């Protein structure tokens, strides 16, 4: 499942009566959202959780923002040239 497919799935699934979501999907969402402060770093990937929209929506928004504008993976640091 692509990242956007996962976000769409979690978004629609959070509106269901029980909103049961596997921990592995929540962990993937946490990763896509950049493991924001105030949220757990991971959940048991084999457990099922009631993951309603009230909980998932802020993480989904963060994940979508990071997918549109990913954080830099490297930084270029200029060094002065040596002079002889």
NORNORSUL-V547008 format. One record per run of one state. SS is the DSSP state (H for helix, E for strand, - for the rest). FROM is the first residue (numbers start at 1). LEN is the number of residues. If there is no record, write none. Layout:
# NORNORSUL-V547008
ss=[SS & SS]
from=[FROM & FROM]
len=[LEN & LEN]
This chain:
# NORNORSUL-V547008
ss=[- & H & - & E & H & - & E & - & H & -]
from=[1 & 3 & 14 & 20 & 23 & 33 & 48 & 51 & 53 & 69]
len=[2 & 11 & 6 & 3 & 10 & 15 & 3 & 2 & 16 & 16]
